[in-house]
Amino acid sequence: MSLLDTINADLKKAMLARDEITRDTLRMLKSELLTLDKPDEMEVLSRAVKSRRDSAQSYREGGREDLAKKEEAEIAVVERYLPAQLTEDEAREAITAIVADLGAASKKDLGRVMKEVMARHRGQIDGKLASSIAGQLLA
C-alpha cells in the first residue's frame, strides 16, 4: 500500500470520527503529494514537520500557546507516516560512524558528513540535531 493510499484511508477514518486536526493535516499532505510531479514522500513529510515546528516556536514567542499546541498536534499526525526518529544517543552513534567512514576530520568536511547523514537516515533524524552533533564531532 502506498503512502497516498494509507493517507486516503486514514483521511476517511478521521472524517468519520470528526477529527478535524487529523482531517485537515491529512488533506494538506495529500494535496502536496498530488501536486508535485514526482514527490519524494519522505521530503514532503519531513518538510511538513519542520515547518510546523518553526510555526509552533514562532507562536510561542508571540504568546499564542493555543496555536502552538495546534501545530504540535499536526506534527503528531504527520510523524505517524515517518520512520521512527533516532534518539540523540542513537544519532550521535550513527554520525560518529559516518565521520569515521568518510575520514572526516575538520569543519570543512561538515557538508559531506551532513549529506551522508541525511542520505542514510532520511526522515529519521532532525537536521538541526544532526548538524549540531556533526559540528561537535568535527570541532
C-alpha positions, 0 to 999 in steps of 0.5 A: 500500500502506498503512502497516498493510499494509507493517507486516503484511508486514514483521511476517511477514518478521521472524517468519520470520527470528526477529527478535524486536526487529523482531517485537515493535516491529512488533506494538506499532505495529500494535496502536496503529494498530488501536486508535485510531479514526482514527490519524494514522500519522505521530503514532503513529510519531513518538510511538513514537520519542520515547518510546523515546528518553526510555526509552533516556536514562532507562536510561542514567542508571540504568546499564542500557546493555543496555536502552538499546541495546534501545530504540535498536534499536526506534527503528531499526525504527520510523524505517524507516516515517518520512520521512527526518529533516532534518539540523540544517543542513537544519532550521535552513534550513527554520525560518529560512524559516518565521520569515521567512514568518510575520514572526516576530520575538520569543519570543512568536511561538515557538508559531506558528513551532513549529506551522508547523514541525511542520505542514510537516515532520511526522515529519521533524524532532525537536521538541526540535531544532526548538524549540531552533533556533526559540528561537535564531532568535527570541532 
